[in-house]
Amino acid sequence: SRELFVLTYGALVAQLCKDYEKDEDVNTCLDRMGYGIGIRLIEDFLARSAVKKCRSYSETADMIAQVAFKMYLGVTPSVSCSSAAGNEFSLILDKNPLVDFVEELPAERASLCYCNLLCGVIRGALEMVHLAAEVTFLQDKLKGDAVTEIGIVFLKNTEDKKHKRN
């Protein structure tokens, strides 16, 4: 459940901080864990949401924000396109439930990307529907930014690449 996940997420990050000295290693571990969750979560998402196949990157970004985030975290980020090519989007969260119980990051953990698990989840889920993407945090309220912003850059449609080879 969403509540249990939010309550235990801080303990997970705290344990990883004990296990790894470098923030970069914690960030990588969170991304890798999220990726594993995303490749499994997509089946649940598709079954529960009964969504149709998206026809564009814009539709995909909207689906992530309006359906997936709402379904799993109870929030709906706003979406903005940040490229003329139409393959770069930002998900802007005014409220991030993963940080509800976090005041601030310790000074010695300034480069920690506390919610990096979300990037991995999105990347893993997209890959399972044949969309390669780079997903990164662009802004973070825990680091003093006004909002939390996740950037998604769609790299290529892996399904299209397969069809071109055949």
Phi, psi and omega in degrees: 000156181301316183297315180297317179300312181297319181292326184266347183300318180300321178295322177299310181296319179300317179295318178297324178294328176287324184283332183236133178287318186269136176301323181300323179291321176296315179302316179296317180296316178298318179297316181296318177296316179298320178302314178299321177294315182299319182290339176267326185289334184299324179297315178298316180300311182296322180290317184280330185268337182052039179281156176271166178297132178285143183261354181208165176298324180298314177299320180296314179298318177297320180296318178300313184287308190279333182250303186295309180298319179297316183295316188261332182241352178075019178230157178234101178292154171276155183240135173225142177271132184241022177214148178293330180288345178076024180242005178238128183225156173240134171258119184249116182258117173286328179230130178239106184298339180292342181249014180304328184251020181242123178281305180197164176279144175298148182304323181285355179242036185298331181263008176291131174259087191308320184258025184299341176304322180299321179298316179296319179300311181298314181298315180296316180296317179296320180298325180290341174254025173067035176236110177280137182208151168262131181231121183218157173279128179260326177218154182212123178301328178296341180254015175094000178286159182291328182223171170257126184230126177252126179263136176237122175244113178283124186270310179192159176269110185294335178292319178298320181297320179297317182293326180292330180287331186281000000 
